[in-house]
Amino acid sequence: MKKLYRSENNKKIAGVCAGIGELLDIDPTIIRLLTAVLAIITGIFPFVIGYLIAWWIVPTKSELSK
């Protein structure tokens, strides 16, 4: 079973989008583009709050192995 984690080696800001891309076996660039489009459609502020929460809650891969 795959687990969601923040990527440590393919990150741009916090590694959340790269971790989602690795979980779904999708190129992280596509996830980043979808994230940007969703942020614009839904409003930047709520999406940034959600991203910050994900950054805080989702562990990195090295934290999962502890």
Secondary structure as the mmCIF struct_conf table of DSSP 4:
data_model
#
loop_
_struct_conf.conf_type_id
_struct_conf.id
_struct_conf.beg_label_comp_id
_struct_conf.beg_label_asym_id
_struct_conf.beg_label_seq_id
_struct_conf.end_label_comp_id
_struct_conf.end_label_asym_id
_struct_conf.end_label_seq_id
STRN STRN1 ARG A 6 ARG A 6
BEND BEND1 GLU A 8 ASN A 10
BEND BEND2 LYS A 12 GLY A 15
HELX_RH_AL_P HELX_RH_AL_P1 VAL A 16 LEU A 24
TURN_TY1_P TURN_TY1_P1 ASP A 25 ASP A 25
BEND BEND3 ILE A 26 ILE A 26
HELX_RH_AL_P HELX_RH_AL_P2 PRO A 28 THR A 42
HELX_RH_AL_P HELX_RH_AL_P3 ILE A 44 ILE A 57
BEND BEND4 VAL A 58 VAL A 58
HELX_LH_PP_P HELX_LH_PP_P1 PRO A 59 PRO A 59
STRN STRN2 THR A 60 THR A 60
HELX_RH_AL_P HELX_RH_AL_P4 LYS A 61 LEU A 64
TURN_TY1_P TURN_TY1_P2 SER A 65 SER A 65
#
